[in-house]
Amino acid sequence: MRTSTKRQTQTDPNQGGEALRAFVNAIKETLLLIDAKGIILFANETAAERFGKGVQELVGTCLYDLLPPELAKLKKEQFDKVFTTGEPVCFEEIGAERYFEIYCNPVFDVEGRISGGIVFVHDITDRKLAEEGLRKSKSLYRTFIDASNDMVFLKDETGRYSIVNKGYLEYIGKREEDVIGKTGFEIRPFHIAEQCDLSDRKTLELNDIVVTEETANNRIIETRKFPVMLDENRIGIGGFMRDITENRLAAKRLLESEEKYRSIFENAVEGIFQSTPKGRFISINPAMAHIFGYLSPEEMATNIVNISEQLYVNPEEREKYQKIIEEEGVVKAFETQFYTKDGGTIWVSLNARAVKDADGKVLYYEGTIEDINKRKLAEKELKHTLEQLRASLNATVRAMAVTIETRDPYTAGHQKRVANLARAIAQEMHLFKDVVDGIRVAGLVHDIGKIAVPAEILSKPSKLTEIEFNIIKGHAEAGYNILKDIDFPWPIADIVLQHHERLDGSGYPRGLKGEQILFEAQILAVADVVEAMASYRPYRAGLGVDFALEEIEKKKGICYDKKVVDACLSVFREKGFRFE
């Protein structure tokens, strides 16, 4: 609010009458009339409310006394300048969470001298907040479009650029100040500008999105333009431009990959399929149809509408297959029997995985099927042959065991009992079945070398001489020589050779120590000692199982392996093993 610089102003606030007072009190902004010293000569009701006083209280009060010292000093300097120069001033001030615009106009007396000033305080908080919001909004908007991977622009109704982001400026190689307010013809090559202008017109005519492409520097650029309402009467054009070169190349590679996959799918030797969890085929390759005796994938897919009931010989196998694939996501080498078109059966091996959606729900299964019918038949025949060979081997081993027992009647059954105990120890230690079988066989023939020991020494009822004992000790080496050329599936000859060796090297025939001794031989050694001590011999009575167990327990870790001894003790004391 300003007055003419030289116009005389009546300083008597009552001269205008009640109409004037009503007018100034209706103003919802602070209005004061002060003299050159800051004494309030008139105040409206808004000013009174602002200072928390009555109107009459304010009149005659110094304005500067109502303000904080620092603010009072500043305002006095500002107002004194008005009173000195006669020029009105306007400045902004921040109060307690509010913004104000303050005007001070000089007031002249009848002689043209400055007698004071009119102070008008306008609350501009709402405007300031709106400006700040707009500033932040523009800043956010600018940050957003500049961070976009796309090139962004906006043209006004005349086709002139009003907004462009950094990406667009980098693409055309221009500065913002060289683009804003210009048309495409002013900043881009004519042939490109002409194409852009055509797409601009088309966008406005269709009032819809228009997509175009251009190629520059071996790059493919896609532009999506759309109409933008600038205001009630003006329509501009917005646009997003994106480099789609990699997308196109990826699409090309995907197409090539799909063609390659289709070739593999169609020409694969193995069956390839996709099926639903409910048991319908989605896709089948020719090889799979051929495996099951169908003329084409279409024929098989049409005829098989329930995989579980129509393909599986044992439908519960389908349930087992689904449980594995749903819990683990994949199933590998799942062998089962399927029906063929003619009602026959074949063995197949399934490898498949579950394809799931974003929520983890199974959409379908996909995988391969291999015809393993010939392999299964060969395995069955091989298993039968192996069983025959194993039976022949066991018969041979038993014959060998009987041979030595006929020469040493006092140890009749010793080898069989040792073999049974050695097997029980190995099983207690959870060794593989094949290893357990080898230990049992070694136990049945571990004393085969005694065939080379004179019968009178074997059955001598009195204590052996040193020479006789050395002859007996030679049975381990003799057994090795008998067995070494037999092609057992286990190291039987070496186990027999080492069954009298001890961990501390005190055994025979070679004084081996620790890991030099086969683990199977260590098991056989414990079983041999326990059976020998517990049983009757020509030169002494049987000492009993408990005595034998105490003996190996004393020498655990010295002569005999700790784990083997613990397993032997467990077999007797916890599992109730007994010699037959």
Secondary structure as GFF3:
##gff-version 3
##sequence-region A 1 580
A	DSSP	alpha_helix	17	26	.	.	.	ID=ss1
A	DSSP	beta_strand	30	35	.	.	.	ID=ss2
A	DSSP	beta_strand	40	43	.	.	.	ID=ss3
A	DSSP	alpha_helix	45	51	.	.	.	ID=ss4
A	DSSP	alpha_helix	55	58	.	.	.	ID=ss5
A	DSSP	three_ten_helix	63	66	.	.	.	ID=ss6
A	DSSP	alpha_helix	69	85	.	.	.	ID=ss7
A	DSSP	beta_strand	89	94	.	.	.	ID=ss8
A	DSSP	beta_strand	99	108	.	.	.	ID=ss9
A	DSSP	beta_strand	114	123	.	.	.	ID=ss10
A	DSSP	alpha_helix	125	147	.	.	.	ID=ss11
A	DSSP	beta_strand	151	155	.	.	.	ID=ss12
A	DSSP	beta_strand	161	164	.	.	.	ID=ss13
A	DSSP	alpha_helix	166	172	.	.	.	ID=ss14
A	DSSP	three_ten_helix	176	178	.	.	.	ID=ss15
A	DSSP	alpha_helix	184	187	.	.	.	ID=ss16
A	DSSP	alpha_helix	190	206	.	.	.	ID=ss17
A	DSSP	beta_strand	210	216	.	.	.	ID=ss18
A	DSSP	beta_strand	219	229	.	.	.	ID=ss19
A	DSSP	beta_strand	235	243	.	.	.	ID=ss20
A	DSSP	alpha_helix	245	267	.	.	.	ID=ss21
A	DSSP	beta_strand	271	275	.	.	.	ID=ss22
A	DSSP	beta_strand	281	284	.	.	.	ID=ss23
A	DSSP	alpha_helix	286	291	.	.	.	ID=ss24
A	DSSP	alpha_helix	297	303	.	.	.	ID=ss25
A	DSSP	alpha_helix	307	310	.	.	.	ID=ss26
A	DSSP	alpha_helix	315	328	.	.	.	ID=ss27
A	DSSP	beta_strand	330	339	.	.	.	ID=ss28
A	DSSP	beta_strand	345	356	.	.	.	ID=ss29
A	DSSP	beta_strand	362	371	.	.	.	ID=ss30
A	DSSP	alpha_helix	373	407	.	.	.	ID=ss31
A	DSSP	three_ten_helix	409	411	.	.	.	ID=ss32
A	DSSP	alpha_helix	414	428	.	.	.	ID=ss33
A	DSSP	alpha_helix	433	444	.	.	.	ID=ss34
A	DSSP	three_ten_helix	448	452	.	.	.	ID=ss35
A	DSSP	alpha_helix	455	458	.	.	.	ID=ss36
A	DSSP	alpha_helix	466	473	.	.	.	ID=ss37
A	DSSP	alpha_helix	475	483	.	.	.	ID=ss38
A	DSSP	alpha_helix	492	498	.	.	.	ID=ss39
A	DSSP	three_ten_helix	514	516	.	.	.	ID=ss40
A	DSSP	alpha_helix	519	534	.	.	.	ID=ss41
A	DSSP	alpha_helix	545	554	.	.	.	ID=ss42
A	DSSP	alpha_helix	562	573	.	.	.	ID=ss43
###
